[in-house]
Structures are given as C-alpha cells and as structure tokens.
Amino acid sequence: VTATLRALPPLPVDGEDAAGVVVVGTGAAGASAALEAAAQGADVLVISKGDGSTPWAQGGLAAVLGPDDAPELHARDTETAGAGLCDPGAVGSLVAAAPVEIRRLAALGARFDVGHLGLEGGHSRRRIVHAGGDASGAEVHRVLGTHLLRAVGAGRLRLWDDAVALDALVEAGRVCGLLVARRLGGRPHVVRIAANAVVLATGGFGHAYATTTNPAGVTGDGLALAARAGAEVADVEFVQFHPTVLWQPGRRGRRPLLTEALRGAGALIVDDTGQRVMTGVHPLADLAPRDVVSSAMAEAMAERGSDHLYLDARRVSGLEAEFPTVVAACRAAGVDPATEPVPIAPGAHYACGGVRADMDGVTSLEGLFAVGEVAATGVHGANRLASNSLTESLTLGRRVGRRLAGLRRPTRPAAGSVPAGPGVDPAGRADTADAMSRHCGVRRCATGLESLLEDLDGAGVAEGPVGLEVVEATNLHTVSVLVATAALLRTESRGCHRRSDFPSSDEGWARRSVLRVSDGRVGAALGAGA
Ligand SMILES: Cc1cc2nc3c(=O)[nH]c(=O)nc-3n(C[C@H](O)[C@H](O)[C@H](O)COP(=O)(O)OP(=O)(O)OC[C@H]3O[C@@H](n4cnc5c(N)ncnc54)[C@H](O)[C@@H]3O)c2cc1C
C-alpha cells in the first residue's frame, strides 16, 4: 500500500543563471560545504529560504575531548543508539573527525564554554561541547554566517537568501542544475540555474508532524526534491521524537524544546502524581536514548489516558544560568521550571533518514549531493545519538566542499526537465500533519499506516497561484508518503521506529530500507545491509 506522489505545478521561467556548485541551505552543513568549496576554488552559489534548525540547537556538539573518553567509546554509544543499523565505517570516520572540527570552529571564532563538557542521553562519557550554556547552535550559526558574508564581500561566493529550490534539472539521469524561485510570496521570479553539482543541505522535515521542535521552514524540501528527481531515499521511517517538548493544550506546529542536558543535570520525567516514568525501563533511566524515553512516555500517557507528562527540573542547580533559553521559553508559556514541574510530550525532532549519501555527500544520482540532516549516511542508523548531528553537518559539510574543489560553471545553459503535476492544497496541511502524528508518530501499526496512506492519496489539489505554501505543502505530502510507506514496510520495532503490531526487533530486518520514486510511485529496494 502506498500513495501517489504529487509534483509541483509548472511555473513560467523568467531567467537563466549558472554556477559550478549550487548549495541549497545555510545551516551548519550548507555553510560548511559552501565555504570549503569556495576556499578550494569552486564557483559557488548558495541559496536559502531562511533559517533552518542550526541556530536553535540547544544541546551542543559531541566530540571526544575528555581525558576519560576515546573514539571507540563515542562510536560504541553511537552504534548502541543506532540499534544495529549504523554503518561502522561512517561512524568511525565521524568520531575521529569531530574533535578536529570543533577545534577548527573555535579557531574560526566560535566561543565555546571552556572547561565544561556536558552529558546527554545515550552518552557514556561527558563529551558535549556547549556555547553560551544552551545556545550552541546559535554560536555555530553566528560564526559560519560571519564567514559566509565575508566570503560574499570578498567575491569568493554568491548568496541568494531569498530563494527557494523547487526541483532538480535532470538530463539523461544526471542532475545538471536547479530550478529556483526568488521572492516567492509576491510574484515568483523563476530561474533555471545550470550547475555541475547541486548540494542539498536543506535539513529535516519536522513540520510533517503536528508538533515539532523544528522552525517553520523545515518542510522536507530537499528530500522531496531528490525523491522526485529519482534519487534513492534511505531509513526515512526513523524519525526521532524528542521526549521533552513543552506541552500546552491545543498548541501545534513548532514548540519549545527542553534540552536533554537538563536531564543530564538531574531533571526527571514524572507523571501527574510525581512518580518517575523511566525507573526500571532502562539502565540509564531518564538519560536512556531518545527512542526509549519517547516510547516509554507514549506508553505511560496511553495508560493514564493523558496527552502529556512532566519534567521536574526543580533540583537542577544553576538552572537559570545554565539553561537561560529553556527557562525563558517556559516562563513565556506561564510555567516556572524553578518552582513547578513543566508539562511535556514527545515532538518530531530529527530525521535519521533522508537522501541516501556517502560520507562525501555522493547520492545515487550523478551531480546531486546531500549533506547534514537531509542526508542518510548510515551514521545515525535507526536512531541518532544526541548532539551527533551538528558534528556530522560540520564535518561532512567540509568533506563535500573538498570533493567539489575547483568546480567551474557549465558553459551551456541548463538543459534537463523537471516533473510537473498537480500540487497539494495547503489548506489540508494541518490535517495531514495531525494524521501523521496519530498514525506515524512515536507508535505505529499497519491499520493506522494504511488509513494514513489512503488519506494522503486523496489529498486536495492545489488551485490558484503557486506560492511558497503550495511548494511546502506538496513537499510535506511527498515526505509523508515516503515516511508512511517505509514505516509500513518495516514489520518490526527498532530504534525510533516502533510498531505496536510488531513490538520486537527482527534480525531479518537488520538492514537499511531504500526507496526510489518512479513515475510518481514509490518503489522499495530493500535489503541494503547496515
Ligand atoms: C530545537 C532543536 C535543538 C537541537 N539541538 C541539537 C543539539 O544540541 N545538537 C545537535 O547536534 N543537533 C541538534 N539539533 C539538530 C540540529 O540542529 C540539526 O540536525 C542541524 O542543525 C541540521 O543542520 P543542516 O545544516 O543539515 O540543516 P538546517 O540547519 O536545518 O538548515 C537548512 C537550510 O536549508 C534551507 N532550505 C531548506 N529548504 C530549502 C529550499 N527549498 N530552498 C532553499 N533553501 C532551503 C533553509 O533555509 C536552511 O538555510 C537540534 C534541532 C532543533 C530543532
């Protein structure tokens, strides 16, 4: 059972442009890739539709820096969280590169909290580097953004920060450019960009769900675009739900996150009677991997017929100094974490899967690269270990940039075509997200997933002018079909994919799932080993 995918409605083209490399995204992954490629002599154009998740990262960056730590321990923790699906080679190269990358970022001007390594869920050692307490992502973003603007000022790269990537231009099975709309919202100005490489660094797809920690523009555009172009998509059933997202009755969309570091500092998940939820569930209790915590919470909530639990942070010393962002978000919602337990529920947080790529960003489609959260490199397996994603985005971003060294712009205009079709009506977006949360959230079952796919198949058709809303609704629809299809296929529970009708893991399923879209239909090419 699956649903037919929709392509974006056709748009008249207003202009042509060219670049050696087009990087889509200015988060940790895109900025790193663009800066490195430009430093290595490539002709780079960076486009972005706004801020993604990077500035909001609260926890930090995982790296082996402590005297009691070792790369093997970081790799072991990553693979334990990944529940048998991590690629050990990919993990090994990430953990080896992480400390180098953090020192490099410090040399570029990042002001990390000196002499303090944090502890987070699933980590057996203190190895989380923070900046400004819980403002680590903002510091990474500030430093990379400063260097991007400097590179623009020095004429080393071009940046369009008002541009939305619509579709890859594909000619004879090779990506040879990108269709982009600038100033969407008013009349879109559509440009065909000829390029020798297109790098997707577009982040995740949290807004496929009713509640998420991701900022508004995180709508799975890069994943949908790659799938439409025919690239392989891997592991998309593994959506990580952050256990401790601030809950308020009736509030949807983006919700504030209460960082895991709070639990590292002693905060506990409790029910409305003050009983601990994680006692006896896992040896690491409240610091167990996120999939374990979210699943135990979903079970506890179902047992109590409640849609939320509580995080009791009253015992955390230095709460206001160490966690200023969290304290401010709670107080803005009318809860004071210093004096009362904070209502919480799991929310969509991180896409472990995405466009299948190797550690140099190479995808199954020539000319198309993917890096950061949009990519599925095998580092995260069935569940990402906390604070590994910024590290991955930075490290692999630079690797992709190096790979594209010296790439000049094509000498002829972009050939190639894009699929066109009826887009998805944005008016149905909230209902679709509700259905995704209900049937394809922390817990899934065949009946729910089948009815979800039927609903997705019947999604309304976009009418009227094509603006950003139609683009995002269509992309979210594509992502939802991919995630629901992969979730239905995997008849077991593993990592952050939990099936109530298949509650155990199955050794026969100790392999990655791979999907490919052809003529709007999703095909599965299962069997790729971990
Ligand atoms: C609240 C929160 C807390 C987190 N905490 C941590 C943490 O402590 N440690 C950690 O390691 N990870 C954390 N994460 C995850 C981490 O922040 C992300 O995985 C990481 O920042 C992703 O980086 P990225 O560069 O791949 O994508 P993003 O930072 O999401 O950037 C995506 C970019 O792509 C652009 N884009 C997207 N679609 C289009 C399009 N169609 N056209 C043009 N541009 C487009 C966006 O505008 C943006 O510039 C957290 C995430 C959230 C939301």
The ligand as an SDF file (V2000), in Angstrom:
LIG
                    3D

 53 58  0  0  0  0  0  0  0  0999 V2000
   15.3480   22.8120   18.8210 C   0  0  0  0  0  0  0  0  0  0  0  0
   16.4570   21.9660   18.2550 C   0  0  0  0  0  0  0  0  0  0  0  0
   17.5280   21.6170   19.0600 C   0  0  0  0  0  0  0  0  0  0  0  0
   18.5670   20.8380   18.5420 C   0  0  0  0  0  0  0  0  0  0  0  0
   19.6480   20.5710   19.3500 N   0  0  0  0  0  0  0  0  0  0  0  0
   20.7120   19.9330   18.8050 C   0  0  0  0  0  0  0  0  0  0  0  0
   21.9210   19.7760   19.5420 C   0  0  0  0  0  0  0  0  0  0  0  0
   22.0220   20.2300   20.6620 O   0  0  0  0  0  0  0  0  0  0  0  0
   22.9570   19.1380   18.9660 N   0  0  0  0  0  0  0  0  0  0  0  0
   22.8950   18.6410   17.6960 C   0  0  0  0  0  0  0  0  0  0  0  0
   23.8690   18.0540   17.2170 O   0  0  0  0  0  0  0  0  0  0  0  0
   21.7650   18.7860   16.9740 N   0  0  0  0  0  0  0  0  0  0  0  0
   20.6950   19.4300   17.4890 C   0  0  0  0  0  0  0  0  0  0  0  0
   19.5690   19.5920   16.7350 N   0  0  0  0  0  0  0  0  0  0  0  0
   19.5710   19.1180   15.3610 C   0  0  0  0  0  0  0  0  0  0  0  0
   20.4500   20.0190   14.5070 C   0  0  0  0  0  0  0  0  0  0  0  0
   20.2090   21.3650   14.8720 O   0  0  0  0  0  0  0  0  0  0  0  0
   20.1530   19.8260   13.0410 C   0  0  0  0  0  0  0  0  0  0  0  0
   20.1670   18.4690   12.7010 O   0  0  0  0  0  0  0  0  0  0  0  0
   21.2250   20.5310   12.2040 C   0  0  0  0  0  0  0  0  0  0  0  0
   21.3190   21.8850   12.6050 O   0  0  0  0  0  0  0  0  0  0  0  0
   20.8750   20.4160   10.7460 C   0  0  0  0  0  0  0  0  0  0  0  0
   21.7350   21.2430   10.0310 O   0  0  0  0  0  0  0  0  0  0  0  0
   21.5640   21.3440    8.4700 P   0  0  0  0  0  0  0  0  0  0  0  0
   22.6070   22.3060    8.0110 O   0  0  0  0  0  0  0  0  0  0  0  0
   21.5380   19.9990    7.8920 O   0  0  0  0  0  0  0  0  0  0  0  0
   20.0950   21.9590    8.2600 O   0  0  0  0  0  0  0  0  0  0  0  0
   19.4000   23.2970    8.8250 P   0  0  0  0  0  0  0  0  0  0  0  0
   20.2010   23.9740    9.8680 O   0  0  0  0  0  0  0  0  0  0  0  0
   18.0090   22.9200    9.1570 O   0  0  0  0  0  0  0  0  0  0  0  0
   19.4240   24.2710    7.5650 O   0  0  0  0  0  0  0  0  0  0  0  0
   18.6230   24.0280    6.4280 C   0  0  0  0  0  0  0  0  0  0  0  0
   18.8470   25.1350    5.4350 C   0  0  0  0  0  0  0  0  0  0  0  0
   18.2250   24.7760    4.2020 O   0  0  0  0  0  0  0  0  0  0  0  0
   17.4290   25.8450    3.7370 C   0  0  0  0  0  0  0  0  0  0  0  0
   16.3520   25.3070    2.9100 N   0  0  0  0  0  0  0  0  0  0  0  0
   15.5010   24.3030    3.1760 C   0  0  0  0  0  0  0  0  0  0  0  0
   14.6800   24.0920    2.1300 N   0  0  0  0  0  0  0  0  0  0  0  0
   15.0360   24.9740    1.1710 C   0  0  0  0  0  0  0  0  0  0  0  0
   14.5790   25.2580   -0.1350 C   0  0  0  0  0  0  0  0  0  0  0  0
   13.5760   24.5880   -0.7290 N   0  0  0  0  0  0  0  0  0  0  0  0
   15.1640   26.2600   -0.8340 N   0  0  0  0  0  0  0  0  0  0  0  0
   16.1650   26.9800   -0.2830 C   0  0  0  0  0  0  0  0  0  0  0  0
   16.6520   26.7570    0.9490 N   0  0  0  0  0  0  0  0  0  0  0  0
   16.0920   25.7630    1.6620 C   0  0  0  0  0  0  0  0  0  0  0  0
   16.9620   26.5400    4.9850 C   0  0  0  0  0  0  0  0  0  0  0  0
   16.5340   27.8190    4.6680 O   0  0  0  0  0  0  0  0  0  0  0  0
   18.2450   26.4820    5.8180 C   0  0  0  0  0  0  0  0  0  0  0  0
   19.1150   27.5050    5.4220 O   0  0  0  0  0  0  0  0  0  0  0  0
   18.5100   20.3690   17.2230 C   0  0  0  0  0  0  0  0  0  0  0  0
   17.4330   20.7070   16.4180 C   0  0  0  0  0  0  0  0  0  0  0  0
   16.4080   21.5050   16.9250 C   0  0  0  0  0  0  0  0  0  0  0  0
   15.2700   21.8770   16.0290 C   0  0  0  0  0  0  0  0  0  0  0  0
  1  2  1  0
  2  3  1  0
  2 52  2  0
  3  4  2  0
  4  5  1  0
  4 50  1  0
  5  6  2  0
  6  7  1  0
  6 13  1  0
  7  8  2  0
  7  9  1  0
  9 10  1  0
 10 11  2  0
 10 12  1  0
 12 13  2  0
 13 14  1  0
 14 15  1  0
 14 50  1  0
 15 16  1  0
 16 17  1  0
 16 18  1  0
 18 19  1  0
 18 20  1  0
 20 21  1  0
 20 22  1  0
 22 23  1  0
 23 24  1  0
 24 25  2  0
 24 26  1  0
 24 27  1  0
 27 28  1  0
 28 29  2  0
 28 30  1  0
 28 31  1  0
 31 32  1  0
 32 33  1  0
 33 34  1  0
 33 48  1  0
 34 35  1  0
 35 36  1  0
 35 46  1  0
 36 37  1  0
 36 45  1  0
 37 38  2  0
 38 39  1  0
 39 40  1  0
 39 45  2  0
 40 41  1  0
 40 42  2  0
 42 43  1  0
 43 44  2  0
 44 45  1  0
 46 47  1  0
 46 48  1  0
 48 49  1  0
 50 51  2  0
 51 52  1  0
 52 53  1  0
M  END
$$$$
